[in-house]
Amino acid sequence: MNTPIEDQGYVYPDPATRRRAMVLAILGGIFVLVVGLVLHSVVRAWLDRYFLELEKLARHDLPAVKRSLLNLVALIFGGSATLALGFGIWIIHTGWQMTRAERWPRPGMKVYRRTKILDGKSARRRGTLLVALGLILAIFVPAVGWKAYRSISTLFDALRPQK
């Protein structure tokens, strides 16, 4: 039943998978640096201009300022909720596969480092935990973002100048 890469309760790394993981890590690091530089140079300058224009608009039309800020907050919360939903679904899928196969890593799965094989009850328990954490991430984080967005609207109403 053991394949050549499975021995004594461990799955040993596949060289091609290890190389692929290293290349993806390097490309991911470069991507993070590029995105960071773009955010610092482009988005920061855009936000500076945005808030200067918002300050000018606040002198004339406070409801428009509120709508504009709510749109910006909605964009930020929407982006983070989308990422949380996607990552949560991926975690649920992985946990479901682990629970169904009652083994981790799944038979025939290639790994990039030596991995201890989990069988039976421990794999089911860990898979169930992953499903629960994925559900929390996929449901709770977007719900909290929505609630925060609605609360910010109320906060903006409270900041109106008193006449």
GROMACS elastic network, one bead per residue, 0.5 to 0.9 nm:
[ bonds ]
;  ai    aj funct       b0    kb
    2     5     6  0.77665   500
    2     6     6  0.54831   500
    2     7     6  0.67628   500
    3     6     6  0.52373   500
    3     7     6  0.77600   500
    3   108     6  0.85574   500
    4     7     6  0.72402   500
    5    10     6  0.82814   500
    5    11     6  0.58377   500
    5    12     6  0.53477   500
    5    13     6  0.75962   500
    5    14     6  0.80335   500
    6     9     6  0.69984   500
    6    10     6  0.57173   500
    6    12     6  0.63389   500
    6   117     6  0.88689   500
    7    10     6  0.55720   500
    7    11     6  0.66911   500
    7    12     6  0.79318   500
    8    11     6  0.85635   500
    9   115     6  0.85994   500
    9   116     6  0.59816   500
    9   117     6  0.54667   500
    9   118     6  0.82502   500
   10   114     6  0.65107   500
   10   115     6  0.54552   500
   10   117     6  0.53928   500
   11   105     6  0.79414   500
   11   110     6  0.83006   500
   11   111     6  0.73609   500
   11   113     6  0.81903   500
   11   114     6  0.57024   500
   11   115     6  0.52175   500
   11   116     6  0.63996   500
   11   117     6  0.66734   500
   12   110     6  0.84614   500
   12   111     6  0.70301   500
   12   112     6  0.78757   500
   12   113     6  0.64038   500
   12   115     6  0.65563   500
   12   116     6  0.88778   500
   13    16     6  0.87372   500
   13    17     6  0.73964   500
   13    18     6  0.67868   500
   13   110     6  0.69747   500
   13   111     6  0.50907   500
   13   114     6  0.55004   500
   13   115     6  0.79526   500
   14    17     6  0.52795   500
   14    18     6  0.61420   500
   14    19     6  0.87630   500
   14   110     6  0.60783   500
   14   111     6  0.60648   500
   14   112     6  0.59733   500
   14   113     6  0.78625   500
   15    18     6  0.50105   500
   15    19     6  0.62275   500
   15    20     6  0.86036   500
   15   111     6  0.89987   500
   15   112     6  0.73213   500
   16    19     6  0.51601   500
   16    20     6  0.61622   500
   16    21     6  0.86179   500
   16   112     6  0.83255   500
   17    21     6  0.60973   500
   17    22     6  0.86319   500
   17   110     6  0.67244   500
   17   111     6  0.64791   500
   17   112     6  0.53971   500
   18    21     6  0.51175   500
   18    22     6  0.62928   500
   18    23     6  0.87180   500
   18   111     6  0.73917   500
   18   113     6  0.72033   500
   19    22     6  0.51157   500
   19    23     6  0.61948   500
   19    24     6  0.85747   500
   19   112     6  0.80776   500
   20    23     6  0.51459   500
   20    24     6  0.60875   500
   20    25     6  0.85296   500
   20   112     6  0.85219   500
   21    24     6  0.50917   500
   21    25     6  0.60675   500
   21    26     6  0.86418   500
   21   112     6  0.68472   500
   22    25     6  0.50555   500
   22    26     6  0.62256   500
   22    27     6  0.85955   500
   23    26     6  0.51702   500
   23    27     6  0.61043   500
   23    28     6  0.83910   500
   24    27     6  0.50553   500
   24    28     6  0.58060   500
   24    29     6  0.84545   500
   25    29     6  0.61476   500
   25    30     6  0.86595   500
   26    29     6  0.51405   500
   26    30     6  0.63041   500
   26    31     6  0.86035   500
   27    30     6  0.50704   500
   27    31     6  0.60459   500
   27    32     6  0.86109   500
   28    32     6  0.61658   500
   28    33     6  0.86512   500
   29    32     6  0.51357   500
   29    33     6  0.62937   500
   29    34     6  0.86917   500
   30    33     6  0.51185   500
   30    34     6  0.61919   500
   30    35     6  0.86028   500
   31    34     6  0.51228   500
   31    35     6  0.60633   500
   31    36     6  0.84187   500
   32    35     6  0.51546   500
   32    36     6  0.59711   500
   32    37     6  0.85757   500
   33    36     6  0.50212   500
   33    37     6  0.61724   500
   33    38     6  0.86127   500
   34    37     6  0.51343   500
   34    38     6  0.61615   500
   34    39     6  0.85359   500
   35    38     6  0.50409   500
   35    39     6  0.60079   500
   35    40     6  0.84502   500
   36    39     6  0.50924   500
   36    40     6  0.60546   500
   36    41     6  0.85799   500
   37    40     6  0.50187   500
   37    41     6  0.60310   500
   37    42     6  0.81885   500
   38    41     6  0.52246   500
   38    42     6  0.54460   500
   38    43     6  0.68953   500
   38    44     6  0.87760   500
   39    42     6  0.56103   500
   39    44     6  0.62849   500
   39    45     6  0.89206   500
   40    43     6  0.61849   500
   40    44     6  0.53866   500
   40    45     6  0.78322   500
   41    44     6  0.58815   500
   41    45     6  0.62901   500
   41    46     6  0.87747   500
   42    45     6  0.53796   500
   42    46     6  0.61974   500
   42    47     6  0.87015   500
   43    47     6  0.60334   500
   43    48     6  0.85419   500
   44    47     6  0.50531   500
   44    48     6  0.61741   500
   44    49     6  0.87100   500
   45    48     6  0.50981   500
   45    49     6  0.63642   500
   45    50     6  0.85316   500
   46    49     6  0.52213   500
   46    50     6  0.59869   500
   46    51     6  0.86614   500
   47    51     6  0.60584   500
   47    52     6  0.84833   500
   48    51     6  0.54002   500
   48    52     6  0.62786   500
   48    53     6  0.87221   500
   49    52     6  0.51257   500
   49    53     6  0.61738   500
   49    54     6  0.84711   500
   50    53     6  0.52497   500
   50    54     6  0.60525   500
   50    55     6  0.86383   500
   51    55     6  0.60556   500
   51    56     6  0.86354   500
   52    55     6  0.51169   500
   52    56     6  0.64797   500
   52    57     6  0.87249   500
   53    56     6  0.51066   500
   53    57     6  0.61538   500
   53    58     6  0.85965   500
   54    58     6  0.60403   500
   54    59     6  0.89752   500
   54    64     6  0.89795   500
   54    65     6  0.62748   500
   54    68     6  0.81553   500
   54    69     6  0.86847   500
   55    58     6  0.51119   500
   55    59     6  0.70542   500
   55    65     6  0.83760   500
   56    59     6  0.57539   500
   56    60     6  0.75505   500
   57    60     6  0.54777   500
   57    61     6  0.58645   500
   57    62     6  0.73377   500
   57    64     6  0.76653   500
   57    65     6  0.66317   500
   58    61     6  0.54874   500
   58    62     6  0.51484   500
   58    63     6  0.85083   500
   58    64     6  0.79520   500
   58    65     6  0.59993   500
   58    66     6  0.89950   500
   59    62     6  0.72753   500
   61    64     6  0.55406   500
   61    65     6  0.66653   500
   62    65     6  0.50406   500
   62    66     6  0.62976   500
   62    67     6  0.87508   500
   62   160     6  0.82684   500
   63    66     6  0.50119   500
   63    67     6  0.62387   500
   63    68     6  0.85808   500
   64    67     6  0.50692   500
   64    68     6  0.60723   500
   64    69     6  0.85855   500
   65    68     6  0.50706   500
   65    69     6  0.61258   500
   65    70     6  0.84761   500
   66    69     6  0.52337   500
   66    70     6  0.60516   500
   66    71     6  0.85498   500
   66   153     6  0.80417   500
   66   156     6  0.66909   500
   66   157     6  0.84887   500
   67    70     6  0.50717   500
   67    71     6  0.61097   500
   67    72     6  0.86993   500
   68    71     6  0.51184   500
   68    72     6  0.63958   500
   68    73     6  0.87622   500
   69    72     6  0.50588   500
   69    73     6  0.61811   500
   69    74     6  0.84890   500
   70    73     6  0.50270   500
   70    74     6  0.59494   500
   70    75     6  0.85227   500
   70   149     6  0.77040   500
   70   152     6  0.77643   500
   70   153     6  0.70097   500
   70   156     6  0.89302   500
   71    75     6  0.61854   500
   71    76     6  0.87335   500
   72    75     6  0.51211   500
   72    76     6  0.63898   500
   72    77     6  0.87145   500
   73    76     6  0.51195   500
   73    77     6  0.60686   500
   73    78     6  0.82743   500
   73   149     6  0.70437   500
   73   152     6  0.85991   500
   74    77     6  0.51378   500
   74    78     6  0.56698   500
   74    79     6  0.83475   500
   74   145     6  0.88765   500
   74   146     6  0.85857   500
   74   149     6  0.67250   500
   75    78     6  0.50867   500
   75    79     6  0.61088   500
   75    80     6  0.86823   500
   76    79     6  0.53163   500
   76    80     6  0.63866   500
   76    81     6  0.86264   500
   77    80     6  0.52175   500
   77    81     6  0.59643   500
   77    82     6  0.84853   500
   77   142     6  0.79854   500
   77   145     6  0.57637   500
   77   146     6  0.75969   500
   77   148     6  0.86587   500
   77   149     6  0.75112   500
   78    81     6  0.50768   500
   78    82     6  0.60486   500
   78    83     6  0.86412   500
   78   142     6  0.79392   500
   78   145     6  0.78153   500
   78   146     6  0.85427   500
   79    82     6  0.51761   500
   79    83     6  0.63446   500
   79    84     6  0.86659   500
   80    83     6  0.51640   500
   80    84     6  0.61209   500
   80    85     6  0.85325   500
   80   141     6  0.85107   500
   80   142     6  0.79201   500
   80   145     6  0.82981   500
   81    84     6  0.50038   500
   81    85     6  0.59630   500
   81    86     6  0.85409   500
   81   138     6  0.81517   500
   81   141     6  0.63739   500
   81   143     6  0.83947   500
   81   145     6  0.68754   500
   81   146     6  0.88120   500
   82    85     6  0.51014   500
   82    86     6  0.61805   500
   82    87     6  0.85781   500
   82   138     6  0.88328   500
   82   142     6  0.76817   500
   83    86     6  0.52110   500
   83    87     6  0.60860   500
   83    88     6  0.83644   500
   84    87     6  0.52038   500
   84    88     6  0.58355   500
   84    89     6  0.84989   500
   84   137     6  0.59372   500
   84   138     6  0.58387   500
   84   139     6  0.86217   500
   84   141     6  0.66341   500
   84   142     6  0.72676   500
   85    88     6  0.50506   500
   85    89     6  0.61475   500
   85    90     6  0.86504   500
   85   134     6  0.85960   500
   85   135     6  0.89033   500
   85   137     6  0.66342   500
   85   139     6  0.71687   500
   85   141     6  0.78987   500
   85   142     6  0.72528   500
   86    89     6  0.52296   500
   86    90     6  0.63169   500
   86    91     6  0.87410   500
   86   138     6  0.72308   500
   87    90     6  0.50834   500
   87    91     6  0.62249   500
   87    92     6  0.86459   500
   87   134     6  0.75927   500
   87   137     6  0.76533   500
   87   138     6  0.73948   500
   88    91     6  0.50719   500
   88    92     6  0.61341   500
   88    93     6  0.85905   500
   88   131     6  0.85853   500
   88   133     6  0.75928   500
   88   135     6  0.63034   500
   88   136     6  0.75993   500
   88   137     6  0.50472   500
   88   139     6  0.82191   500
   89    92     6  0.50075   500
   89    93     6  0.61209   500
   89    94     6  0.86346   500
   89   131     6  0.88353   500
   89   134     6  0.62614   500
   89   135     6  0.75898   500
   89   137     6  0.84187   500
   89   138     6  0.64039   500
   90    93     6  0.50980   500
   90    94     6  0.62378   500
   90    95     6  0.86167   500
   90   134     6  0.75848   500
   91    94     6  0.51447   500
   91    95     6  0.60753   500
   91    96     6  0.84397   500
   91   130     6  0.61742   500
   91   131     6  0.65636   500
   91   133     6  0.76165   500
   91   134     6  0.50520   500
   91   135     6  0.84404   500
   91   137     6  0.89078   500
   92    95     6  0.51384   500
   92    96     6  0.59476   500
   92    97     6  0.85597   500
   92   127     6  0.85283   500
   92   128     6  0.88303   500
   92   130     6  0.62526   500
   92   132     6  0.75295   500
   92   133     6  0.77349   500
   92   135     6  0.67795   500
   92   138     6  0.88491   500
   93    96     6  0.50901   500
   93    97     6  0.62018   500
   93    98     6  0.86252   500
   93   130     6  0.88419   500
   93   131     6  0.75034   500
   93   134     6  0.85451   500
   94    97     6  0.51803   500
   94    98     6  0.62096   500
   94    99     6  0.86516   500
   94   127     6  0.74993   500
   94   130     6  0.75196   500
   94   131     6  0.78725   500
   95    98     6  0.50056   500
   95    99     6  0.60793   500
   95   100     6  0.85130   500
   95   124     6  0.85044   500
   95   126     6  0.73944   500
   95   128     6  0.61926   500
   95   129     6  0.74027   500
   95   131     6  0.50742   500
   95   132     6  0.86404   500
   95   134     6  0.83147   500
   96    99     6  0.50998   500
   96   100     6  0.60374   500
   96   101     6  0.85098   500
   96   124     6  0.89117   500
   96   127     6  0.61280   500
   96   128     6  0.72343   500
   96   130     6  0.79808   500
   96   131     6  0.64108   500
   97   100     6  0.51345   500
   97   101     6  0.59860   500
   97   102     6  0.82067   500
   97   103     6  0.87721   500
   97   104     6  0.89079   500
   97   106     6  0.79549   500
   97   127     6  0.75286   500
   98   101     6  0.53339   500
   98   102     6  0.57496   500
   98   103     6  0.58459   500
   98   104     6  0.59032   500
   98   105     6  0.76118   500
   98   106     6  0.69946   500
   98   123     6  0.63062   500
   98   124     6  0.65887   500
   98   126     6  0.78059   500
   98   127     6  0.50640   500
   98   128     6  0.83137   500
   98   130     6  0.89811   500
   99   102     6  0.50744   500
   99   103     6  0.73450   500
   99   104     6  0.87938   500
   99   120     6  0.88246   500
   99   123     6  0.63424   500
   99   125     6  0.74562   500
   99   126     6  0.77067   500
   99   128     6  0.64260   500
   99   131     6  0.89997   500
  100   103     6  0.81242   500
  100   124     6  0.75572   500
  100   127     6  0.84245   500
  101   104     6  0.77724   500
  101   106     6  0.66350   500
  101   107     6  0.83477   500
  101   119     6  0.89425   500
  101   120     6  0.86994   500
  101   123     6  0.83943   500
  101   124     6  0.83153   500
  102   106     6  0.82824   500
  102   118     6  0.79912   500
  102   119     6  0.58683   500
  102   120     6  0.50070   500
  102   121     6  0.72212   500
  102   122     6  0.81619   500
  102   123     6  0.53415   500
  102   124     6  0.54658   500
  102   127     6  0.83483   500
  103   106     6  0.56636   500
  103   107     6  0.76405   500
  103   117     6  0.70341   500
  103   118     6  0.53838   500
  103   120     6  0.62974   500
  103   121     6  0.88591   500
  103   122     6  0.83455   500
  103   123     6  0.52666   500
  103   124     6  0.75464   500
  104   107     6  0.78546   500
  104   109     6  0.89412   500
  104   115     6  0.89234   500
  104   116     6  0.82060   500
  104   117     6  0.56716   500
  104   118     6  0.50503   500
  104   119     6  0.67618   500
  104   123     6  0.61081   500
  104   127     6  0.87994   500
  105   108     6  0.81900   500
  105   109     6  0.61902   500
  105   110     6  0.82526   500
  105   111     6  0.80785   500
  105   115     6  0.77577   500
  105   116     6  0.82170   500
  105   117     6  0.62618   500
  105   118     6  0.72642   500
  106   109     6  0.54206   500
  106   110     6  0.88299   500
  106   117     6  0.88550   500
  107   110     6  0.88175   500
  111   114     6  0.72398   500
  111   115     6  0.73342   500
  112   115     6  0.85688   500
  117   123     6  0.87699   500
  118   121     6  0.84697   500
  118   122     6  0.61930   500
  118   123     6  0.52483   500
  118   124     6  0.89743   500
  119   122     6  0.61361   500
  119   123     6  0.53615   500
  119   124     6  0.80411   500
  120   123     6  0.55482   500
  120   124     6  0.62914   500
  120   125     6  0.86840   500
  121   124     6  0.50780   500
  121   125     6  0.59931   500
  121   126     6  0.85216   500
  122   125     6  0.50761   500
  122   126     6  0.60889   500
  122   127     6  0.84301   500
  123   126     6  0.51495   500
  123   127     6  0.59248   500
  123   128     6  0.84588   500
  124   127     6  0.50211   500
  124   128     6  0.60163   500
  124   129     6  0.85189   500
  125   128     6  0.51556   500
  125   129     6  0.62182   500
  125   130     6  0.86961   500
  126   129     6  0.50201   500
  126   130     6  0.62382   500
  126   131     6  0.87087   500
  127   130     6  0.50399   500
  127   131     6  0.62546   500
  127   132     6  0.86732   500
  128   131     6  0.50542   500
  128   132     6  0.62212   500
  128   133     6  0.86362   500
  129   132     6  0.50832   500
  129   133     6  0.61414   500
  129   134     6  0.84813   500
  130   133     6  0.50700   500
  130   134     6  0.59417   500
  130   135     6  0.84855   500
  131   134     6  0.50409   500
  131   135     6  0.61317   500
  131   136     6  0.86392   500
  132   135     6  0.51348   500
  132   136     6  0.62837   500
  132   137     6  0.86772   500
  133   136     6  0.50566   500
  133   137     6  0.61776   500
  133   138     6  0.85417   500
  134   137     6  0.50160   500
  134   138     6  0.58987   500
  134   139     6  0.83523   500
  135   138     6  0.50401   500
  135   139     6  0.57774   500
  135   140     6  0.75898   500
  136   139     6  0.54267   500
  136   140     6  0.50581   500
  136   141     6  0.71721   500
  137   140     6  0.56624   500
  137   141     6  0.55119   500
  137   142     6  0.80247   500
  138   141     6  0.64275   500
  138   142     6  0.69584   500
  138   143     6  0.89636   500
  139   142     6  0.59134   500
  139   143     6  0.62251   500
  139   144     6  0.87540   500
  140   143     6  0.50697   500
  140   144     6  0.60264   500
  140   145     6  0.85121   500
  141   144     6  0.51746   500
  141   145     6  0.61526   500
  141   146     6  0.86576   500
  142   146     6  0.61419   500
  142   147     6  0.86082   500
  143   146     6  0.50878   500
  143   147     6  0.61965   500
  143   148     6  0.85648   500
  144   148     6  0.60174   500
  144   149     6  0.84880   500
  145   148     6  0.50411   500
  145   149     6  0.60961   500
  145   150     6  0.86492   500
  146   149     6  0.50338   500
  146   150     6  0.62672   500
  146   151     6  0.86036   500
  147   150     6  0.51452   500
  147   151     6  0.61395   500
  147   152     6  0.86351   500
  148   152     6  0.60944   500
  148   153     6  0.86964   500
  149   152     6  0.51708   500
  149   153     6  0.65436   500
  150   153     6  0.52414   500
  150   154     6  0.67371   500
  150   155     6  0.88934   500
  151   154     6  0.50786   500
  151   155     6  0.62082   500
  151   156     6  0.87270   500
  152   156     6  0.61598   500
  152   157     6  0.86070   500
  153   156     6  0.52181   500
  153   157     6  0.64760   500
  153   158     6  0.89214   500
  154   157     6  0.50691   500
  154   158     6  0.64391   500
  154   159     6  0.89573   500
  155   158     6  0.51036   500
  155   159     6  0.65296   500
  156   159     6  0.51976   500
  156   160     6  0.70867   500
  157   160     6  0.58514   500
  158   161     6  0.85975   500
  159   162     6  0.86734   500
